Amino acid sequence: MPIVNRSKTLRATPSVYHSWCVGEAATVTTEPQVKRYFATATRDALREQWGNAGVRDTAERVPQRVRDDILHDRGTWVSERSFIAFHIAIFEGVAGHDRETYNRIIRRTTEMSFGVVRKLLVSMASPRRIFESGPAIWKADHTHGVLECRLHESGHRGVLALRDSPFTESPHARAGLAENLRYVLELSGAKGAIETHGPAGPGVLEIKVRWA
């Protein structure tokens, strides 16, 4: 199974934004959607780190449709592909293609989204509880995709498998989600959590996480 090294940077080309985000208009029932609070948290984390100039730089790198989806607070849901394209633009732009710089935005976005909306869960959670509740949480926050979580009997490692989601479709999307889920586990008490990830068949992302 191919495994992505977290220390390596990933590059995308401007055509990625158009291939992911430009096309026939979709409705909430046909196009994969994610809860808007993730997009709002991304924008706020970006502004916190790089100011309004960072938001402008990122916005200029994506098509108008993506800007409309991410920068305007309309409705409960936002296109998942627009969300991913905006994150690619962060990585390509203000993060300078540096994976760790970008991962700091992922972690801050997680704190400002999942960490706020699921504050009670995080405050009372253990890695085991995250593995148990993970599929239901994914279903509540995403219109598409199925997340399967398998915790090893040791309680110190596990596997998360996502299928049928845009987050499985590109190296950048896979790497970003892997860091997001790794950090959620770290917040729940999985100290020193380390992840490896890679495709596990068509439309399937497998993330392996271990911790002390």
C-alpha angles and dihedrals in degrees: 000000000000112000125201116226108225091212093064123088121233124215130207131187127228088252088068090070093053096043090052102040114024120079141074116354111259133204128225089259096054106031120064110255136191128201110274095234089076090058092046091050091049091053092047093048090049092051092046092054103037106012126229089316089064091051091049093048091052094045091053091057097060135062120267092256091060092048090052092049097048106031101043117069100222122145133343098280137053131194109272092214091052089051092051093045091053089052091050088054090053090052093046094044127029094010090057095221089295112140098205093048089051092045089058087062090048091053094046091047088052091052092049095046117025091021091057102036092042095034095132092048092049093047092053099031134114126189088258092056092049090053091048096048098034098096093050093046091051091050091051094051101037132047093209138038136050121242119203119191124196119183118199116237089246089068091224104088139030148162128245117195123191122190137181097018135116086240088074096053107078137031091242095050091048093049093047094049092046091055091045093053093042089054093047087056091047090053088052092056105277094136117206092005113188125192137199122183145175145147115298099190134318111333094357128116118192120198120190117198130184131178142175 
